Amino acid sequence: MPDDLATAAVFGDQTQAVAARLHLEAAGIPAFLADEIAAGSIFLWSPAVGGIKLQVPQSRLEEAIRRLDEQIPGHRDEAEDGVAGPDAGEPAAAEPAAAGAEDRTLREQQAELLLRTWMLGLLLLPLLIFQLMQLVWVWTSAERLRPEYRRKARAATVYILASTAVYVVLFWVICGAVPR
């Protein structure tokens, strides 16, 4: 009877998941990516399916985790439940308040980008729809979101939702749904 599969790591990014799988396969450990298609096809689905799960045979789980720790130091340092990592959860208390661009998480980068580009959503409806999906991802992601980026995400939320309201009102007026 074949070995049952066990989850060695969970990734939010398909590139990192594939790199980890290739690293394990190069070491002779059979590896499989669960939910790769669902989470990788539309990045907003990744949190919905719980990320991309790197699975290995149960008998090789400890070796796989050890190899991943060698490849990605600290990816399991603080968590007993396997959730913590360099970009997961709340920031450490000793983290400096002013952080450079090199240590921003993807969630923080997206929050800043949404704030910078919200006005384009007024001009292009497809971009506004994309911004709404990005906004959902920013607020549902498990990655770290420091206070300065949380403020940017809140501001982007207000602006993008206001832009959406403008489109809804225009649609109602054009379609004659609003009494005159």
PyMOL commands that set and color helices and strands:
alter all, ss='L'
color gray80, all
select helices_A, chain A and resi 14-26+36-41+45-48+58-71+101-103+106-123+125-140+147-175
alter helices_A, ss='H'
color red, helices_A
select strands_A, chain A and resi 5-11+32-34+52-57
alter strands_A, ss='S'
color yellow, strands_A
deselect
rebuild
show_as cartoon
